[in-house]
Amino acid sequence: MAPTKIGEGEIEQFQSGFLADITERAAQAVEGVYRIKNIMGRLNTFTRTAEVERSRFDLRRSIHAAVAMAQNEIKYRAQLIQSLDDVPDVWGLEGRLSQVFLNLLVNAAQSIDEGDVENNRITIRTWVDNESVFVEVADTGRGIAGEDQDRIWEPFFTTKGGRGTGIGLMICKNIIQEFGGDLGMKSELGVGTRFLIRLPKAPPCEPVAESLDTPPAKEPAAENVTNVSRGRILLIDDENMVLKILQRVLSPDHEVVIARSGAEGQAILKQGEVFDVILCDLMMPAMTGMDLHAWFVEQDPAMAKRMVFMTGGVFTPKAMDYLTAVGNSTLEKPFVVDRLRQLVSEMVGAAKADS
């Protein structure tokens, strides 16, 4: 059978369709890159939660980051109305203020049942009055009973049943007060809740940068970092690349054991093996680092204190509450190698001293 000849018209049609497909795919790829860039710009605000030096900043940037993170909680429950007036800069820690807004927005969303978006609203607005900047987060949710309103600031009190830890609002109020402001609330059952934040305007001249925490210890000379006791390290992360980097950095000085999921880490710990340090990713599918730690506290509370949570700098309100409650060390990704080695060295030394 003679081969079928392809006409010039068919070739042109094929080339045209092929080029159109390539063009469409390229456009989709470019759009995806810009979307990722936009998301990462917002997430970068949350990576500043570990910052210790205060600075002046536009709090509306913190609000935008929080709104982006809370959108999935809000969109099936209410319309989000933003009225963000031009306000003076405030003085504080941008990442921690973003956590406050995220917590309040998620609380507002969870006070509203899903399925009636058109008739429910969550409103966030800003304004300035004299020397203060104000932010209001209001909702049309179920409201808070009068007898509970004074208790919402108490540690471990929650109106969410089993869904809340009861320390989110306490942390929010503490953060705002640390920045010289106030956080108040008014609520009515069946009508909704209104949280009001007042923050002082940033001074015209920046004060000397102050720290909320004890100043970090002076970094040891590089040649001394490797002169450490050899320890046993358990690495738990679902990202293979992270595990490879950690193993490459730590294995020259320590014995390193790897687990590629929370469940795999739990299986290793169930065997009764002793580790001087456990580096565990905070957010993993199925079993998170928080889930693993909560289980391990019941099994071996002393060794559970040796767990260091590795984070990408982004915290949900639940994660922020958990980290604050347990007090374990955290390590930011991407890692600063000297900081990683120093932290592991210090913890190995402390573990050896306790043995």
Secondary structure, 3 states (H helix, E strand, C coil): CCCCCCCHHHHHHHHHHHHHHHHHHHHHHHHHHHHHHHHHHHHHHHHHHHCCECEEECHHHHHHHHHHHHHHHHCCCCEEEEEECCCCCEEECHHHHHHHHHHHHHHHHHCCCCCCHHHCEEEEEEEEECCEEEEEEEECCCCCCHHHHCCCCCCCCCCCHHHCCCCHHHHHHHHHHHCCCEEEEEEECCCEEEEEEEEEECCCCCCCCCECCCCCCCCCCHHHHCCCCCCEEEEECCCHHHHHHHHHHHCCCCEEEEECCHHHHHHHHHCCCCCCEEEEECCCCCCCHHHHHHHHHHHCHHHHCCEEEEECCCCCHHHHHHHHHHCCCEEECCCCHHHHHHHHHHHHHHHHHHC
